[in-house]
Amino acid sequence: MNYLDSLLFGLYPYLAGSVFLIGSLLRFDHGQYGWKTGSSQMLSSKHMRLASNLFHIGIITIFFGHLVGLLTPHWVYAPFMSAGTKQVIAIVVGGIAGVMCLVGGAMLFHRRLTNARVRASSSPMDTLIIGLLVVQVTLGLATIIPALGHLDGGVMIRLAHWAQSIVFFQGGAAAHLEGIGLIYKLHILVGLTIVLVFPFTRLVHVWSVPLGYVTRRYQIVRRRA
């Protein structure tokens, strides 16, 4: 394991995670006027519903798939599912969700670049983050190609061990990625960069998911007498 690997996959995740948490807290405390989705649908609604739905369904599926897949220890699912089976499921579900996210994200990115009204109301960070997300999902889909060449689940287990080592503050996290393919490393680095810039983008609105609407009482509206 060389110094660069230790820096990128051992220290950089903690830098990105620290900026993510502290930056989000400071943004919420000092910049709530910018704590919003910044929707541009009113400026141009052409293909917006299709693109937005594809993108959001895809990215939410990918997020929770990565969360469960990488942070679930192997011994939890080993009694009823092999690592190879888990990898196949990840390829199928992740592939479908990835294509949805890529198509929707590419449509939104193209719209932001080519629609004059949307472009005028967008900040450079708005364009940067949607571009990074499109690049990230493209890299994720590209990992399917080498993954199909080794369906024993070995690489997936190594990636999971790396993620668990980072999250649970175990030493030697970068060692789990020794000899792993470049495409996987690029996918990880772009993902960490998205985590790093998260507090400075409109992505902070995901902290404000309106879960309260699920359990709140119905609003009763009466006509005036």
N, C-alpha and C positions, 0 to 999 in steps of 0.2 A: 504494500500500500504506500503510495507516494504522498508527498506533502500537499499537492494540489487536491487529491481526492479527500484528504482529511479536512481541508479548508472548505471545499464545496459541499461535501456530503456529511461532514461531521460538525462544522461550525456554522456554516451558512444557514442551515435549517433553524438554528436557535436565534440567529440574527433576524431572519425573516419572521419567525414566530413572535419575537419580542416587539418588533415594530408593528406587527399585526395587532397584538393585544393592547399595547400602550397607545399606539396611534388611534385605534378605534375608540378607546376610552377618552382620549383628549379631543378627538373629533366630536364625540357625543357631548362632551362637557363644554366645549368652546365654539363648536361650529354647527349647531343644530339647524340653522337656516339652510345649510347645504346638505342636510341629512335627508335625501330624497332620491327617487329613481331618476328624476330629470326626464320624464317621458316626453317624447317628441311626436306622439301620435297625432296630436292636434295640428301639428304643422304639415304632416303628410301621412295619411293612413293607408296608402296604396301598398298592398301585400304585407302590411304591418302585422295583422292578426296572425297570418300563416307563419311569418318569420319569427314572431315573438313566441308563439306557442311551441313551434318546433325547437327553438333555442332553449326555452325554459324547461320544457319536459325533458329534453335531452340532458341538459346540464345538471338538473336536480337528480336524475337517475344516475348519472356518472358520479356525482358527488357522494351520494349515499352508498353506491356500489364500491367506491374506493374506500370510504370510511369503514364499512363492514368488512370488506375483503382484506384490507391491509392491517387492520387493528384487531381482527379476530385471531387468537392464537390457533395454531394448527391442531392442537389436542382437542379443541372444542368441537370441531367438525370431523375429525379423523375417524370416530366410531361409525359414522354413517356416510361419509363422503371422502373419496381420495383427493389428493392434491390435484391430480390430473383432471378429475371430474369438475372440480371447482374452477380450474383454469378454462375448461371448455365452456362452462356456464358464463364465466366472465367475458370470454371472447364473444359469445353470441349476444348476451344482453348488452355488454359494453359496445359491441360493434353497432348494434341497432341504435342505441342511444347516441353513440358518437356520430353516426351519419345524420341523425336528426339535428343534433347540436351544430354540426358543421354546416349543414344546409341553411338552417335558420340563422346562425351566426354570420355566415358569408353574406346572406341577404341583408342583414342589419348593417354589416360593415360596408357593403357596397352602397347602401342607402345613405349612410352617414358621409361617405366620400363624394357621392355624385348628386345628392339632392341639395340644392343651394340653401334652402330654408333650414334644413336640418343641420347642414354643415356650419351655417352662421351661428346657430344656437349651441353648438357643441364646443367643448373645451378640448385642448390637445390631449388631456388625460382620458377623456371619453373615447376618443379615437384610438388611443394607445391600448386601453384595456380591452376593447372589443377585438382589436387586432391580436393582442396576446392570447386571448381566449380561443380565437380561430386557429392560431399557430399551435396552441397546446392540444386542442382536440385533434388536429391533423397529425401531430406527433403520436398521440395516443392511438389513433387508428393505424398508424404506420407500425406500431409495436406488434400488431396482430400478425404481420407477415413472419417475423422471426419466431413468434410464439407458436405458430402452427408447426414449426419444425421441431419443437420439443414439448410435447403434450404431457410430459410426466409431472409437470407442476413445480419442477425444481427452481426455476427462475422466479416464479410467483412467490414461493416460500422465502427465497432470499430477499425479495423486495419487501415482503411482509415483515421479516426479521429486522430489516433496516428501519422501516417505519415505526415498529414497536420499540426499537432501541432508542429512537429519537424521542418519541412521545413519553416513554417511561424512564427517560434519563439513564439509559444503560450505556456503558462505555463501549468504544470500538464499533460504533454504528457503521462507519464508512467501510469497514472490513467486509461487511456483507455484500458490498457491491463490487468487490474485486473481480475483474475479468468479465463483468457483465457487459452486454452490448451497448454501443454508443447511443443508440436510439433511446434506450431506457434512461440513460443518464441525462440526455437532453430533455426528455419528458419531465424528469424530476426537477431539473434546474429551472425550466420555464414555469413549472407549477409553483416552485418556491418563490420565484420572482413575482408571480401573481399574488401570492400571500404577502410579500413584502410591500407591494404598492397598493394593496387592498384599502387601507384607511384613507388614501388620498384620491379615491375614485368614488363613483356613484354606487359601487358594489356594497357600500356600508348599509344600504337599505335592507339587505338580507337579515341584518340584526333585528329589524322591526317587522318580522313576519307577523301578520295580524291573527295570531292563534286565538286571541280573545273572542273573535267573532264566532268561533266554533261553539263556545260554551255560554255566551252572553244570552240574556233574555231577549225575546223578540220585542222590537219596538212597536208600540201600538199607536197608530195615528188615527185620530177621530176628526170627523168633519165638524166644523163649527156650526152651532145651531142657527 
